Amino acid sequence: MSSSDDVRQFLDSLNESTTSPGDSVYIRSAAVTAVNRTANTYTVTIGGASIAGVPAYQSVWANVGDAVDVLFDGPAPRIMGVVGANSSARVKIGEVVISTPIAPIVFSNIPQTFKSLEAFTNCKSAMTTGPSDGLRVQLNGDTTASYSYQELVVNGTSIANSGRASLNSWPCGEMPSSQASGAYPGLSAGRFVIPDYAQTFGCKIYINHASSVLLGTGPWIFQEGGYYGANTNAITQLTFFTSNGQNFVAGSRISLYGIN
């Protein structure tokens, strides 16, 4: 099924409608079966037949599994709106749980079918000097000075802010070092998000919220946000590592999700 005439024949076969060339045809609840974020087009299924390369009207954003309304008005169809969202709002892409100390943690071949990426980070560094080690992330393996950020740090008695440009990675809070093995030897807890990670029309933005107990003091709260300005490529790889080149200790975990 590839044209409005095909759709008319399908409708006529169901005895639901009689149409003529030049008529507009509006299909309710077509199923989205594939997404091309680069071209911003969709594959939809109507009556068991697929139509590829269907564009969306203005700001409509659909995902695989959504039900959408499709308008056939002229030679090409358009998706006019989402009428039934996929019930799987958060889908796990991958998870790394450290059993033997390693670094870095890399998620490759990230699917391009979601609206946003979200990672939950629970980490601790093998560093044995100092109370903490920084958690960092790079996009698509890019180690150039293309990352900028602003940060707010709260520890219960003070609030500090900082910001830098032209870094080789984004900061994602601080995690305990292995020196921090006293009363509170636990892992850090963080939530890292990149909205619109698959778009190719602008820079990538991130937000991160994290909490840690560092050498028995805290809790410390870290709030970061920033942008990546090297290019507008879609994000296909995330690399998490420690700022001091140390391993993540056993028990550290990073879970990556796609958000519909």
N, C-alpha and C positions, 0 to 999 in steps of 0.2 A: 504494500500500500504506500504510494508515494505522491499522490496528488489529491486535490479536492474531489475530482471525478471518482477516484477510487473510494473515497469516503462516502460519497453519495450512493454508490452502488452497494456498499456495505449496509447503509441505513435502509435503503430500499429493500434489501434482501430480508431485513428483519420486519418489514412492513410497519416500521415506526415513522417513516417520513417519505415523502415523495419530493425530490429536488430536481432542479433544472440547472443547466450551465449558467453561471453568473450569480447563482444564489450564494449567500454566506451560510456556512455550516458551523455550528457551535457544538463541540463534543464535551460532555461533562465527564469528569473523573477518568481521564486517560492515565495510564500508569507510566511513570518514568522508570526506564530500565537501564539507562546509561547517561553519563554526564561528561561533557567536554568543557572544562573550565577555561581552557585557553581560548577557545572560540566562543565560549558562553552559549553553547547549544546543547540540546538534549535529544535523546532517543525515547520516543513514547510508543506505547502499545495500545492499539485500538482494535477490538474484535479479533485478537490473536495475531494481527499483523503489525509490523514495526515501521515507524517513520523516523529516520535519522536526520540529524542536522536541524532540528526545530529550534528557532531562537525564542527567547522570552521577551515579553513586553516590558520595556523600561526596567524597573528595579526588581522585577520578580526573580526570586531565587528558589530553585527546587533542588531536591536530592533524590537519589535512587530510592525507590519505594514510595515516593509521594504520589498522590493523585492530583492531577492538574486539569484545568479547562483549556481546550485548544480551539482556536478560531481559524477556520479556513475561509479566507476572504481574499480572493485573487489567487495568484499562482503558488503562494507559499503559506504554510500554516504558522501560527504564533501561539505560544503559551501565554494565556492572559492572567492566570492566577493559580495559587495552590489551594486546593479545597480539602485536602486530607494529607496531613504531614505523616511521614514515616514515624512509627511509634518508637523506633530506636534512636532516641535523641542523642545518646552518648554511646559510641561504639569503640571498644578497645582495639587499638591498632597493634600494640605490642607492649611487652613488659620485660624488664631486666631485673632480676633479683640476684644480688652478688653472693656467691658462696665462697669464692676464693678472691682475695683482693685484686682488682683490676682497674684500669682506666685506659681510655675514656669509655663512656657508654654511648653507643651510636644507634640511631634509628634511621635506616635507609629505605629507599623505595616507598616513601610515604604516599598513600593513595591521595588522589586529587579530587575526591568526590564530596568532601565535607565543607562546611562553612568556616570552621575554626579548628585549630589544634589546641589541645589542653594536656599538660603533663603534670602529674603529681609526683613530687620528689621527696624522698625520705632517705637522707644520706648522712654519712660521716666519713671524714678524711683519715687516712693512715698517718698523717703528719703528727709527729711527736713533740714538736716545739710550738709554743703559743696556744691560745685557747681555741682558735678557729681557723678555718680555711674557706676560701670563697668557692661557691658553685658558679660555673660559667657555662654558656651555651654558644655555639656557632651554627650558622645556617649554611647548608649546602657545602660544607667543608671549607668555607671561606675564612682564611686567617688574616686577611688584610685589615687595615685600620678603617673599617666601614661602619662601626657600631657606635651609637651614642645613647646616653641614658641620663635620667635623673633618679635620685634615691632619697628616701626618707627612712631614718632609723630611729626607733623608739626602744628604750630599755627600762622604762618605769620611773626613771629620775630625770631623763633629759630627752630632747628631740633634736636630731641633727639632720641636715640635708646636704646633699652634694650632687654633683653632676659632671660628666666628662663627655667629650666628643673624640672621635677618631681612635677608638679602641679596637682590639682584635676579637672582641666577644662581648656578649651581654652579661652583666652580673645577675645572679639569681639568689641573692641573700648569702648568708654565711652558715656553714655547718660546723658542728663540733669537731675538734681535732681528737686524735687518740690520746692526747694528754688529758683531755677532759673526761676522766674516768672515775670521778669521785661520786658524789651523791646523785648526779644526774647524767649518766653516760649515754643518754638516748640519741636518736637520730634527729636531724632537722625535719621540718615539715613545710612543704611549699606547693604552690599552685601557679603554674606558668601557662600563659595563654597567648597565642598569636591569632587574632581574627583575620579573616579573609586571606589565609596563607597561600591559597592557590591562585589568587588574582595576579595579573601581569601588567596592570596599568599604573602601579604606584609603589612607593616604598612599603616595607613591612614594619608594623608596630607591634610591640609586646607589652604585656603587663605581668608582674610577678608579685606574689605575696608569700612571705615565708616567716617562720618562727623557729628559734633555736634557744637552747640553754647552753651557754658557753662557759666552760670551766666552773660550773656550779653557780653561775650568776645568770639572772634573767627572770622571765623570758625576754629575749630580744625579738623585736618585730622589724621586718624589712619590707619596704614597699618600693618597687622599681617600675619604671616605664621608659620606653625609648624607641628608637627607630633604626632601621638598617638601610643605608643609602647607596650601596655599591651598584645595585641593579634592581630591576623589577621582576626577576625570575620567580616563578612559583617555588615554594619550599618543598623539597623532596627528601631532605636529610637534616636531622638535628644531632649535634654532637655535644654531650655534656661532659665536663671535665673539671678538675680542681685548679684553682688559680696558682697553686704552688707546685703543680706537677706531681701530686701524690695520687696514690690509688684510692678508690672507694673501698671501705672495709666490708667484710662479710655482714650481711643483713641489710645493706643499702639496697634501695629499690627505686626505680623510676618507671612509671606506668604512663603510656601515651594513648590518648583518646582522640577520636574525631567527633566533632560536635555538629549535628545537623541543624 
